[in-house]
Amino acid sequence: MDALEGQDRLDGLADSLRRAVRALPLGAGRDVLRGLWLGHPLHPALVQVPIGAWTSAAVLDLLPGEGRAARRMVALGLAGAGPAALAGWVDWAELRPRQARVGVVHAAANVTAVAAYAGSLAARMKDRPALGRALGFAGLTVATVGGILGGHLAYRQAAGVNHAEAVPLLVEPGWHRLGDVAEFPIGEPSRRMVDEVPVLVVREPGDLVHVLADRCSHLSGPLSEGKLTDDGCVECPWHGSLFRLSDGENLRGPATAPQPVFDSRVTAEGQVEVRLPED
């Protein structure tokens, strides 16, 4: 799987698929499929339906007299595969090239599994149970390979995880000096460091200062290079995630986790200081 990450011959196919996925007229449904409302990607939860149903079908196929129940489980898995796949494609379309390469093969394995189970269901309905069982076991084997590739994406390549989760662990408690308030131009993003953490600093009129962790929670894009909006938000320059400056809330994906926000103050000496919010 490490070697698979370096297969740049997959990039042409990945680029074509990415354009197709991004062109889908999903509207607000895109963020629903991403899991913005849930706080983490929705795809892993949706996958439980086909995998659970097909695993159940395999168990039932090993028991006498359970052919009808197994057929129903195969059909249920096929019904659940569509929404799971759509959510997965929406997430995949915003991944880095090395992640996207693994994702293409992950998807190919899952498409193969769906085809095997579609054949299995057709064979069962034509009263060919032996062929139906054989195709079912083949489908489960390929789906397992797809699941292993999905695990590599999530746990080895950190696709879909919150890339800002470590911020509270890297910043010491207490107030940290960022600089003189005059160093920060009004209405423009600036970048500073708080211990080991880069932060985005935005000064508003009246010396109100907003400070967020600079690395986007989606894939660590630099928010300090992003666009500030008129309604008090910042847009990630890499994939377009939108975060509110006042509290870090994510208003648009692909990020599903909010951005860590810092308390800020301007001292009597005109120094900007920040700290992590106290519990």
N, C-alpha and C positions, 0 to 999 in steps of 0.2 A: 504493500500500500504506500510505503514511502516512495518507491520508484514511480508509482502511478501519479503522484503529485507532480513529477517532473516531465510528464508526457505532453510537451507543448503541441504535439500534433493534434491534440484534442481541442486546441483553442479555437480553430475555425468553426468547428461544430458548435462549441459553447457560445461563441459570439452570435451565431445565427439563432440558436435557441433563446439566448438572452433577449435579443431584439423581439422575437416572437412573444415571449412571456410579457415583456414590458408593454407591448402593443395591445394586450388583451384589455377590452373595455370593462374593467372591474370597478372603476370608480372608488367609492368609499369601502367597497368590499375588499379591496386589496389590504387595507390595514386590519380589517376583521380577520382575514386569512393569516396575516402575519402574527396575530395575537397581541396587538397593541392594547386592546381592552383587557387582556389577561395578565399582561406584565411579563410574558415570556412567549417564545414561539408556540404556535398552536399545532404545528405539524406533528410533533412527537405524540401528542395526545390523540390526534385523529388516526394515527397509524395503529393504535391499539385495536381498532375495530377489525380491519382485515387480518392482521397478524393473529389476534385472539380467535377470530372465527375460523381461520384456516388451521390453526393448531388444534382447535376443538374438532374440526372435521377429520384431521389425521388420527386423533384418538378414537373417534367414533368408527373410523374405517377399520380399526383393529378389533372392534367388538362385533359379535354376531347380531344381525337383525337391526342394525342402526343405520342402514343405507339411506333411508329417507331423511333422518336427522342430519347426517353428514352432508347430504345434498343441500339442505337448507343452510348449513353453515358455510358451504362454499359460495352460495348465492349471496349471503349476507356479507361475506368478505369482499366479493366483487362490488357490491353496492357501496361499501365503505371505502374502497380503494380510490374512487374518483376524487372525493373531497380531500383525502389525505394527500394525493398526488398534487392537486392544484395548490394546496397550501405549501407543499414542499417546493414546487417550481417557483412560486412567488418569493420565497426566502432565497432560493438558490440564485435567482437572477441578480442579486446584489452582492454576491460573494467575490472574493479575490480569485485570480486565475488559478492558483494551486488548489484552492478549495473547490472551484468550479469543475476542475478536471475530475476529481474524485466524485463530485456530485453527478456528473454525466454518467459515469459507470454505475453509480448507485441507482440512478434512474433507469438505466438500461436493464439492470438486474430486476428491478421491480416491474418494469413493463413485461419482461419475459415471464415473471411469476404470474402476472395478471393473464397473459396469454395462455399459460399452462392451465390456470384455474378455469378460464373460459372454456377451454377444450374439455377439462374435467367435467364441468357442469353439463356441457353438450352431450358428452358420452353417457353420463348418468341418466339424462333425460331420454336417451335413445336405448336405455336398458342394456348398457355395456358397462357394468359396474367395475370389472377388472381394469379396463382402460381408464375409467374415471378415477379409480384409486391410484393407479400408477401416475397419471398426470398430476393428481393432487399432491402426492409425495414429491414429485419432481418440482412442482411449484413451490412447495414449502422449503425445499432445499435451496432453490434460487432466492427466495424471499429472505432466507436466513443470511445468505451471502450479502444481499442488499442491506440487511440490518447491520451487519458487521461494518460495511462501508459507511453507513450512516453514523455508527458509533465512532469511527475514525474521524469523520467530519466534525462531530460534536466535541469529542473528548481529546482528540489529538490536535486538530486544527482549529478548535475553538470557534466553530461556526454556530451562530445563534446564542452564544453566551453573552453575559453582561461584561463588557471590557472595562467598565469603570468600577467594578465591584471592589477592587483592592484599595481604592482611594482612602477610605477611613483608616486603613492599616498602615499607610505610608506617611501620614501627616501626624506630627506630634500635637498633643493637646495644647490649648492656649492660643494667644494671638500671635500672628506672624506679620512682619512688616513687608509690604510690597513696594513702597516708594512714595515719593511726594505726589500729592493729588494732581499737581500741575503736570506731571509726567504723562498723565493719561488723557488723551484728547477726547473731548465730549462727542459721544455718538459714534465712536470708532472702536473696533475690537483691538485689544492689546494682549500680549502673552507674557506671563511671569511664572516664576517657580515658587512653590510652597513646599519646602523640604524636597522630596523627590518627585513631586507632582506638578506638571505644567497646568496652569489655570488660565482661563479666559477672563479678562477684566474689561468691563464696559462702564464707562462713567456717563451719567446723565446730568442734565442741568440741575443745579442745586447741590452738586457734589454727592448725589446718590450713586453708589457704586455697586454693580452686580458682579459677582464672581462665581463662575462654574468651573468644574474640572474641564480641562481643554480637550481631552481625548474622548471622542464620541463613544457612547456605550455600545454602539452597533459594531463597528470595526476599527475604532481608535482614530477616526478622521480628526484633523485639527480644526476645532471649532473657531479658533482665533483667525483662521483664514476663510471663514464662512461669511455669509451675508446676514446683516442685521435687518430685521423687518420693522415696519412702522408700528406694529402692535406689540413690540417688546419681546421679540423672539430672535433666535439665531438659527440659521439653516446650515447643516453640515455640508461642507463643500464636496464631499465624496459621494454620498448617496441621498442627500436631501432630507435627512431626518430633521425635524423641527422641535426646538426646545425653548420653553419660556424662560427668560432671563431671571425673573423674580424668584422662581422656586425650582427650576430645572425640569419641570414636568414636560414629558414628551407628547407633543400634539400630533405628530405625523411620523410614520415609520420610514424606513425599515427598522429603526431602533424600537425595541419594546420596553426597555428599562429607562427610567428617568436619569437625568444627569445629576451627579452630586453637586450640591450648591453649598457655598460658604457664607457664613455671616460676615458682614463687613462694617467698618466704621472709619470715619476720618477724625483723627485726633485733633486736639487744640493746636498742635504744631503743624497740621496739614499733612500728616502721614496717613496713608491708607493701610489699614491692618485687617487681616482676615483670620477666621478660625472655623473649624468644623462646627456645625450646630450641636449644641449640647442636648443630650437626651432629655 
